[in-house]
Amino acid sequence: GGWLARLGARHGLAGKKPPAEKGDAEQPTAEHWAGAVLPGLLRSYAPAEIFACGETAVLLPAGAPGKGESPGERLTLLLCANASGSEKVPLRAVGDSPRPRCLRGVNLEQMPWSYRAGSPAGLTAPLFAEWLREFDEGMRRRGKNVLLLLAKHEAHPYLQLSNVRMVFVPPATALAQPLDRGIAGDLKGHYRRRLLRWLPAERGAGQPSLLDVLHMLAQAWGDVHPGLIASCFRAAGVTPDASAEAVSAPGLLSREQLERDGDLAAVDGDEGMAEGEDAGELAAVPPCPSEREVWRSLATLRRYLECQATSPDLFQAFYELEDAVHMVSAG
């Protein structure tokens, strides 16, 4: 109204803007940061020494054992990878349940993933600080100094670390995180594919538990190709050398290779009863197990590794075995 304008004019308040916060004038624009500051930072590091981290969320299957009671519960995933695609840091999952029953008896220190209970909003500053210190300690043990790019967020405290230099990327569309350029989306696609592949009738189980989901997410993270990671870093302008080649990861055997190996095994094996072979010996040969029995055997093996594993690397071999069995059963 007019009286408010007249009051403001009388006291010299009209047209005044709130004072800028201290330090605003010192902050570079997004364009200046991308064109001048970032290239200077990247020159001191090789692609394998430049990491980016960030969060994404996935929904747990409805009715999954080991989750909380709230509908539509989700897991927050902390992702971290380097610009060459040669290193993907094991997933850190943050959920609502402080002590999931399905994780009892699991040797959590030797899993290819880690789980923490957070707030309903997901990752908290103390949880992120814990992860940062672990990441820094891992680099210190390896004698590596790395650059870590991340978004400025209340859950991302700045820490003075010995082997990790933290750099906060200004919020701007042109400076989208490499993880947002397709890495997180590719992980979610692989996770959905593995969820759809879950066959209750054959596995003799209902919905996958939180523990099953954590293993599927670790497998999905392994499915993200190093070349895709490197291209996402290049698309975000976060690489000192655009021609840097990504390190290729060893893949699983193709279906053609499996079929060829199966044919070779059939040629080398005995067909029918050999001359002089005792029929009683043949009867002692166990019958071919059903798919349900195979999946139960794999579940037993996985549980043994969860309780007794001495290294997370053992699970990579198990994941490859599980994928190979699925390819055979799907063929």
C-alpha positions as a Markdown table, in Angstrom:
| # | Residue | x | y | z |
|---|---|---|---|---|
| 1 | Gly | 0.0 | 0.0 | 0.0 |
| 2 | Gly | 0.9 | 3.7 | -0.3 |
| 3 | Trp | 1.3 | 4.3 | 3.4 |
| 4 | Leu | 4.1 | 1.6 | 3.6 |
| 5 | Ala | 6.0 | 3.3 | 0.7 |
| 6 | Arg | 5.7 | 6.7 | 2.4 |
| 7 | Leu | 6.9 | 5.2 | 5.7 |
| 8 | Gly | 9.9 | 3.7 | 4.0 |
| 9 | Ala | 10.7 | 6.9 | 2.1 |
| 10 | Arg | 10.5 | 8.9 | 5.4 |
| 11 | His | 13.0 | 6.7 | 7.1 |
| 12 | Gly | 15.3 | 6.2 | 4.2 |
| 13 | Leu | 14.4 | 2.5 | 3.7 |
| 14 | Ala | 13.0 | 2.6 | 0.1 |
| 15 | Gly | 15.0 | 0.7 | -2.5 |
| 16 | Lys | 17.5 | -0.7 | -0.1 |
| 17 | Lys | 18.7 | -4.3 | -0.6 |
| 18 | Pro | 19.7 | -6.7 | 2.1 |
| 19 | Pro | 23.5 | -6.5 | 2.8 |
| 20 | Ala | 25.5 | -9.2 | 1.0 |
| 21 | Glu | 26.9 | -11.9 | 3.2 |
| 22 | Lys | 30.6 | -11.6 | 4.0 |
| 23 | Gly | 32.7 | -13.2 | 1.4 |
| 24 | Asp | 30.1 | -13.1 | -1.4 |
| 25 | Ala | 32.3 | -10.7 | -3.5 |
| 26 | Glu | 35.2 | -13.1 | -3.2 |
| 27 | Gln | 33.4 | -16.0 | -4.6 |
| 28 | Pro | 34.3 | -16.6 | -8.3 |
| 29 | Thr | 31.5 | -17.0 | -10.8 |
| 30 | Ala | 30.7 | -20.5 | -12.1 |
| 31 | Glu | 32.1 | -19.5 | -15.5 |
| 32 | His | 35.3 | -18.2 | -14.1 |
| 33 | Trp | 35.7 | -21.3 | -11.9 |
| 34 | Ala | 35.2 | -23.7 | -14.8 |
| 35 | Gly | 37.4 | -21.7 | -17.2 |
| 36 | Ala | 40.3 | -20.8 | -14.9 |
| 37 | Val | 40.2 | -22.3 | -11.4 |
| 38 | Leu | 39.3 | -25.9 | -12.3 |
| 39 | Pro | 41.9 | -26.4 | -15.1 |
| 40 | Gly | 44.6 | -25.1 | -12.7 |
| 41 | Leu | 43.6 | -27.7 | -10.1 |
| 42 | Leu | 43.5 | -30.6 | -12.6 |
| 43 | Arg | 46.9 | -29.9 | -14.0 |
| 44 | Ser | 48.5 | -31.2 | -10.8 |
| 45 | Tyr | 46.8 | -34.6 | -10.9 |
| 46 | Ala | 46.6 | -37.5 | -13.3 |
| 47 | Pro | 43.1 | -38.8 | -14.3 |
| 48 | Ala | 43.5 | -41.8 | -11.9 |
| 49 | Glu | 44.1 | -39.2 | -9.0 |
| 50 | Ile | 40.9 | -37.2 | -9.7 |
| 51 | Phe | 37.9 | -38.4 | -7.8 |
| 52 | Ala | 34.3 | -37.2 | -7.6 |
| 53 | Cys | 31.8 | -38.3 | -5.0 |
| 54 | Gly | 28.1 | -37.7 | -4.5 |
| 55 | Glu | 24.8 | -39.3 | -3.4 |
| 56 | Thr | 21.9 | -41.0 | -5.2 |
| 57 | Ala | 18.9 | -42.9 | -3.8 |
| 58 | Val | 17.3 | -46.2 | -4.7 |
| 59 | Leu | 14.0 | -47.6 | -3.4 |
| 60 | Leu | 14.0 | -50.9 | -1.5 |
| 61 | Pro | 11.5 | -53.5 | -2.9 |
| 62 | Ala | 8.2 | -53.4 | -1.1 |
| 63 | Gly | 8.1 | -55.9 | 1.8 |
| 64 | Ala | 11.8 | -56.6 | 1.7 |
| 65 | Pro | 12.8 | -58.4 | 4.9 |
| 66 | Gly | 15.3 | -56.4 | 7.0 |
| 67 | Lys | 13.9 | -53.0 | 6.2 |
| 68 | Gly | 11.9 | -50.7 | 8.3 |
| 69 | Glu | 8.2 | -50.3 | 8.6 |
| 70 | Ser | 7.8 | -47.1 | 6.6 |
| 71 | Pro | 6.4 | -47.6 | 3.1 |
| 72 | Gly | 8.7 | -46.6 | 0.1 |
| 73 | Glu | 11.8 | -46.8 | 2.2 |
| 74 | Arg | 14.9 | -45.9 | 0.3 |
| 75 | Leu | 18.7 | -46.3 | 0.5 |
| 76 | Thr | 21.0 | -43.4 | 0.0 |
| 77 | Leu | 24.1 | -44.5 | -1.8 |
| 78 | Leu | 27.4 | -42.6 | -1.6 |
| 79 | Leu | 29.3 | -43.1 | -4.9 |
| 80 | Cys | 32.9 | -42.3 | -5.6 |
| 81 | Ala | 35.0 | -43.0 | -8.7 |
| 82 | Asn | 38.1 | -41.6 | -10.5 |
| 83 | Ala | 38.3 | -39.8 | -13.8 |
| 84 | Ser | 40.1 | -42.7 | -15.6 |
| 85 | Gly | 37.4 | -45.2 | -14.6 |
| 86 | Ser | 40.1 | -47.4 | -13.1 |
| 87 | Glu | 38.8 | -47.2 | -9.5 |
| 88 | Lys | 35.3 | -47.3 | -8.0 |
| 89 | Val | 35.3 | -46.9 | -4.3 |
| 90 | Pro | 33.1 | -49.6 | -2.6 |
| 91 | Leu | 29.5 | -48.4 | -2.1 |
| 92 | Arg | 28.4 | -46.8 | 1.2 |
| 93 | Ala | 24.7 | -47.4 | 1.7 |
| 94 | Val | 22.7 | -45.3 | 4.3 |
| 95 | Gly | 19.3 | -46.6 | 5.4 |
| 96 | Asp | 16.8 | -46.0 | 8.2 |
| 97 | Ser | 17.2 | -49.3 | 10.1 |
| 98 | Pro | 19.9 | -49.0 | 12.8 |
| 99 | Arg | 20.4 | -52.8 | 13.2 |
| 100 | Pro | 18.8 | -54.8 | 10.3 |
| 101 | Arg | 18.2 | -58.4 | 11.4 |
| 102 | Cys | 19.4 | -59.7 | 8.0 |
| 103 | Leu | 22.9 | -58.3 | 8.7 |
| 104 | Arg | 23.4 | -60.3 | 12.0 |
| 105 | Gly | 26.3 | -62.7 | 11.7 |
| 106 | Val | 27.7 | -60.9 | 8.6 |
| 107 | Asn | 31.4 | -60.0 | 8.7 |
| 108 | Leu | 30.7 | -56.4 | 7.7 |
| 109 | Glu | 34.3 | -55.4 | 7.6 |
| 110 | Gln | 34.9 | -57.8 | 4.7 |
| 111 | Met | 31.9 | -57.0 | 2.5 |
| 112 | Pro | 32.3 | -55.3 | -0.9 |
| 113 | Trp | 29.8 | -52.6 | 0.4 |
| 114 | Ser | 29.2 | -50.9 | 3.8 |
| 115 | Tyr | 26.0 | -50.0 | 5.5 |
| 116 | Arg | 25.2 | -47.2 | 8.0 |
| 117 | Ala | 22.0 | -46.0 | 9.7 |
| 118 | Gly | 21.3 | -42.4 | 8.9 |
| 119 | Ser | 18.5 | -39.9 | 9.3 |
| 120 | Pro | 15.2 | -39.9 | 7.3 |
| 121 | Ala | 16.9 | -37.3 | 5.0 |
| 122 | Gly | 19.7 | -39.8 | 4.2 |
| 123 | Leu | 23.4 | -39.0 | 4.6 |
| 124 | Thr | 24.4 | -36.8 | 7.6 |
| 125 | Ala | 27.5 | -34.7 | 8.2 |
| 126 | Pro | 29.0 | -37.1 | 10.8 |
| 127 | Leu | 28.5 | -40.1 | 8.5 |
| 128 | Phe | 30.1 | -38.3 | 5.6 |
| 129 | Ala | 33.0 | -37.2 | 7.8 |
| 130 | Glu | 33.5 | -40.8 | 8.8 |
| 131 | Trp | 33.6 | -41.9 | 5.1 |
| 132 | Leu | 36.0 | -39.1 | 4.3 |
| 133 | Arg | 38.5 | -40.1 | 7.0 |
| 134 | Glu | 38.3 | -43.8 | 5.8 |
| 135 | Phe | 38.9 | -42.7 | 2.2 |
| 136 | Asp | 41.8 | -40.5 | 3.2 |
| 137 | Glu | 43.3 | -43.3 | 5.3 |
| 138 | Gly | 43.0 | -45.7 | 2.4 |
| 139 | Met | 44.9 | -43.2 | 0.2 |
| 140 | Arg | 47.6 | -42.7 | 2.9 |
| 141 | Arg | 48.2 | -46.4 | 3.1 |
| 142 | Arg | 48.7 | -46.5 | -0.6 |
| 143 | Gly | 50.9 | -43.5 | -0.7 |
| 144 | Lys | 48.6 | -41.6 | -3.0 |
| 145 | Asn | 47.5 | -37.9 | -3.0 |
| 146 | Val | 44.2 | -37.3 | -4.8 |
| 147 | Leu | 41.8 | -34.5 | -5.6 |
| 148 | Leu | 38.1 | -35.0 | -4.5 |
| 149 | Leu | 35.4 | -33.0 | -6.2 |
| 150 | Leu | 32.0 | -32.7 | -4.5 |
| 151 | Ala | 29.0 | -30.5 | -4.3 |
| 152 | Lys | 28.7 | -28.0 | -1.5 |
| 153 | His | 26.0 | -29.3 | 0.9 |
| 154 | Glu | 25.2 | -29.2 | 4.6 |
| 155 | Ala | 26.0 | -32.9 | 4.8 |
| 156 | His | 29.4 | -32.3 | 3.2 |
| 157 | Pro | 31.7 | -30.8 | 5.9 |
| 158 | Tyr | 35.2 | -29.6 | 5.0 |
| 159 | Leu | 38.0 | -31.6 | 6.6 |
| 160 | Gln | 41.7 | -31.0 | 6.6 |
| 161 | Leu | 43.0 | -34.3 | 5.3 |
| 162 | Ser | 46.5 | -35.6 | 4.7 |
| 163 | Asn | 46.1 | -37.3 | 1.3 |
| 164 | Val | 42.8 | -35.9 | -0.1 |
| 165 | Arg | 42.3 | -32.4 | -1.3 |
| 166 | Met | 38.6 | -31.5 | -1.1 |
| 167 | Val | 37.3 | -29.1 | -3.7 |
| 168 | Phe | 33.7 | -27.9 | -3.7 |
| 169 | Val | 32.1 | -27.4 | -7.1 |
| 170 | Pro | 30.0 | -24.3 | -7.4 |
| 171 | Pro | 26.3 | -25.0 | -8.0 |
| 172 | Ala | 25.6 | -24.4 | -11.7 |
| 173 | Thr | 24.1 | -26.4 | -14.5 |
| 174 | Ala | 27.2 | -26.1 | -16.6 |
| 175 | Leu | 29.2 | -27.7 | -13.9 |
| 176 | Ala | 27.1 | -30.8 | -13.3 |
| 177 | Gln | 28.8 | -33.5 | -11.4 |
| 178 | Pro | 30.3 | -36.4 | -13.4 |
| 179 | Leu | 28.1 | -38.7 | -11.4 |
| 180 | Asp | 25.0 | -36.9 | -12.7 |
| 181 | Arg | 26.2 | -37.2 | -16.3 |
| 182 | Gly | 25.2 | -40.8 | -16.5 |
| 183 | Ile | 27.1 | -42.8 | -13.9 |
| 184 | Ala | 24.4 | -42.8 | -11.2 |
| 185 | Gly | 21.8 | -43.5 | -13.9 |
| 186 | Asp | 23.7 | -46.5 | -15.3 |
| 187 | Leu | 24.1 | -47.9 | -11.8 |
| 188 | Lys | 20.3 | -47.7 | -11.2 |
| 189 | Gly | 19.7 | -49.4 | -14.6 |
| 190 | His | 21.9 | -52.3 | -13.7 |
| 191 | Tyr | 20.2 | -52.5 | -10.2 |
| 192 | Arg | 16.7 | -52.6 | -11.8 |
| 193 | Arg | 17.8 | -55.3 | -14.2 |
| 194 | Arg | 19.1 | -57.4 | -11.3 |
| 195 | Leu | 15.9 | -56.9 | -9.3 |
| 196 | Leu | 13.8 | -58.0 | -12.3 |
| 197 | Arg | 16.1 | -61.0 | -12.6 |
| 198 | Trp | 15.2 | -62.1 | -9.1 |
| 199 | Leu | 13.2 | -65.3 | -9.5 |
| 200 | Pro | 11.4 | -66.3 | -6.3 |
| 201 | Ala | 10.1 | -69.6 | -7.8 |
| 202 | Glu | 13.6 | -70.7 | -8.6 |
| 203 | Arg | 15.4 | -69.3 | -5.6 |
| 204 | Gly | 12.8 | -70.6 | -3.2 |
| 205 | Ala | 12.5 | -67.1 | -1.5 |
| 206 | Gly | 10.2 | -64.2 | -1.4 |
| 207 | Gln | 11.2 | -60.6 | -1.9 |
| 208 | Pro | 14.9 | -59.9 | -1.7 |
| 209 | Ser | 16.1 | -58.8 | 1.8 |
| 210 | Leu | 18.2 | -55.7 | 2.5 |
| 211 | Leu | 21.2 | -58.0 | 2.5 |
| 212 | Asp | 20.3 | -59.3 | -1.0 |
| 213 | Val | 19.8 | -55.7 | -2.2 |
| 214 | Leu | 23.2 | -54.6 | -0.9 |
| 215 | His | 24.8 | -57.4 | -2.8 |
| 216 | Met | 22.8 | -56.5 | -6.0 |
| 217 | Leu | 23.9 | -52.9 | -5.7 |
| 218 | Ala | 27.5 | -54.0 | -5.3 |
| 219 | Gln | 27.1 | -56.1 | -8.5 |
| 220 | Ala | 25.4 | -53.2 | -10.3 |
| 221 | Trp | 28.3 | -50.9 | -9.3 |
| 222 | Gly | 30.7 | -53.4 | -10.7 |
| 223 | Asp | 28.6 | -53.5 | -13.9 |
| 224 | Val | 29.2 | -49.8 | -14.6 |
| 225 | His | 31.9 | -49.8 | -17.3 |
| 226 | Pro | 35.1 | -47.8 | -16.7 |
| 227 | Gly | 34.8 | -46.3 | -20.2 |
| 228 | Leu | 31.4 | -44.8 | -19.3 |
| 229 | Ile | 32.8 | -43.3 | -16.1 |
| 230 | Ala | 35.7 | -41.7 | -18.0 |
| 231 | Ser | 33.4 | -40.3 | -20.7 |
| 232 | Cys | 31.1 | -38.8 | -18.0 |
| 233 | Phe | 34.1 | -37.1 | -16.4 |
| 234 | Arg | 35.1 | -35.7 | -19.9 |
| 235 | Ala | 31.5 | -34.6 | -20.5 |
| 236 | Ala | 31.6 | -32.6 | -17.2 |
| 237 | Gly | 34.9 | -31.1 | -18.2 |
| 238 | Val | 36.7 | -32.8 | -15.3 |
| 239 | Thr | 39.8 | -34.4 | -16.9 |
| 240 | Pro | 43.2 | -32.9 | -17.5 |
| 241 | Asp | 43.6 | -34.9 | -20.7 |
| 242 | Ala | 40.5 | -35.5 | -22.9 |
| 243 | Ser | 42.3 | -38.2 | -24.8 |
| 244 | Ala | 43.0 | -40.3 | -21.6 |
| 245 | Glu | 41.8 | -43.8 | -22.2 |
| 246 | Ala | 39.8 | -45.6 | -19.6 |
| 247 | Val | 41.1 | -48.8 | -18.1 |
| 248 | Ser | 39.0 | -51.7 | -19.3 |
| 249 | Ala | 37.7 | -54.1 | -16.7 |
| 250 | Pro | 37.7 | -57.9 | -17.3 |
| 251 | Gly | 34.2 | -59.0 | -18.3 |
| 252 | Leu | 32.3 | -62.1 | -17.7 |
| 253 | Leu | 32.3 | -65.0 | -20.2 |
| 254 | Ser | 29.8 | -64.4 | -23.0 |
| 255 | Arg | 27.0 | -66.9 | -23.6 |
| 256 | Glu | 28.8 | -68.0 | -26.8 |
| 257 | Gln | 31.9 | -68.8 | -24.7 |
| 258 | Leu | 29.9 | -70.7 | -22.1 |
| 259 | Glu | 28.2 | -72.7 | -24.8 |
| 260 | Arg | 31.5 | -73.4 | -26.5 |
| 261 | Asp | 33.1 | -74.5 | -23.3 |
| 262 | Gly | 30.1 | -76.7 | -22.6 |
| 263 | Asp | 30.5 | -78.3 | -26.1 |
| 264 | Leu | 34.2 | -79.0 | -25.3 |
| 265 | Ala | 33.3 | -80.6 | -22.0 |
| 266 | Ala | 30.8 | -82.8 | -23.7 |
| 267 | Val | 33.4 | -84.0 | -26.3 |
| 268 | Asp | 35.9 | -84.7 | -23.6 |
| 269 | Gly | 33.4 | -86.5 | -21.3 |
| 270 | Asp | 32.2 | -90.1 | -21.6 |
| 271 | Glu | 29.1 | -90.8 | -23.5 |
| 272 | Gly | 26.9 | -93.6 | -22.2 |
| 273 | Met | 28.4 | -96.6 | -20.5 |
| 274 | Ala | 31.9 | -97.5 | -21.5 |
| 275 | Glu | 32.9 | -101.1 | -22.1 |
| 276 | Gly | 33.3 | -102.9 | -18.8 |
| 277 | Glu | 31.7 | -100.1 | -16.7 |
| 278 | Asp | 29.7 | -101.3 | -13.7 |
| 279 | Ala | 26.1 | -100.2 | -13.7 |
| 280 | Gly | 26.3 | -99.8 | -10.0 |
| 281 | Glu | 29.0 | -97.1 | -10.3 |
| 282 | Leu | 26.8 | -95.3 | -12.8 |
| 283 | Ala | 23.8 | -95.4 | -10.4 |
| 284 | Ala | 26.0 | -93.7 | -7.8 |
| 285 | Val | 26.4 | -90.6 | -9.9 |
| 286 | Pro | 24.1 | -87.9 | -8.4 |
| 287 | Pro | 21.4 | -86.6 | -10.7 |
| 288 | Cys | 21.6 | -83.1 | -12.3 |
| 289 | Pro | 20.3 | -80.6 | -9.7 |
| 290 | Ser | 17.3 | -78.5 | -10.4 |
| 291 | Glu | 17.6 | -74.7 | -10.8 |
| 292 | Arg | 16.1 | -74.2 | -7.3 |
| 293 | Glu | 18.7 | -76.5 | -5.8 |
| 294 | Val | 21.4 | -74.6 | -7.6 |
| 295 | Trp | 20.2 | -71.2 | -6.3 |
| 296 | Arg | 19.9 | -72.6 | -2.8 |
| 297 | Ser | 23.5 | -73.9 | -3.0 |
| 298 | Leu | 24.6 | -70.4 | -4.2 |
| 299 | Ala | 22.7 | -68.9 | -1.3 |
| 300 | Thr | 24.5 | -71.2 | 1.1 |
| 301 | Leu | 27.9 | -70.4 | -0.4 |
| 302 | Arg | 27.2 | -66.7 | -0.2 |
| 303 | Arg | 26.2 | -67.0 | 3.5 |
| 304 | Tyr | 29.4 | -68.8 | 4.2 |
| 305 | Leu | 31.4 | -66.0 | 2.6 |
| 306 | Glu | 29.4 | -63.4 | 4.5 |
| 307 | Cys | 30.4 | -65.0 | 7.8 |
| 308 | Gln | 33.9 | -66.2 | 7.0 |
| 309 | Ala | 35.3 | -64.1 | 4.1 |
| 310 | Thr | 38.7 | -62.6 | 4.7 |
| 311 | Ser | 38.6 | -60.2 | 1.8 |
| 312 | Pro | 35.9 | -58.3 | -0.2 |
| 313 | Asp | 37.6 | -59.5 | -3.3 |
| 314 | Leu | 36.2 | -63.0 | -2.8 |
| 315 | Phe | 32.8 | -61.6 | -3.6 |
| 316 | Gln | 33.8 | -60.5 | -7.0 |
| 317 | Ala | 34.5 | -64.1 | -7.9 |
| 318 | Phe | 31.2 | -65.2 | -6.3 |
| 319 | Tyr | 29.3 | -62.5 | -8.3 |
| 320 | Glu | 30.9 | -63.7 | -11.5 |
| 321 | Leu | 29.9 | -67.3 | -10.7 |
| 322 | Glu | 26.3 | -66.2 | -9.9 |
| 323 | Asp | 26.1 | -64.3 | -13.2 |
| 324 | Ala | 27.5 | -67.3 | -15.1 |
| 325 | Val | 24.9 | -69.6 | -13.5 |
| 326 | His | 22.1 | -67.2 | -14.4 |
| 327 | Met | 23.3 | -67.1 | -18.1 |
| 328 | Val | 23.1 | -70.9 | -18.2 |
| 329 | Ser | 19.7 | -71.1 | -16.6 |
| 330 | Ala | 18.3 | -68.3 | -18.9 |
| 331 | Gly | 19.7 | -69.9 | -22.0 |
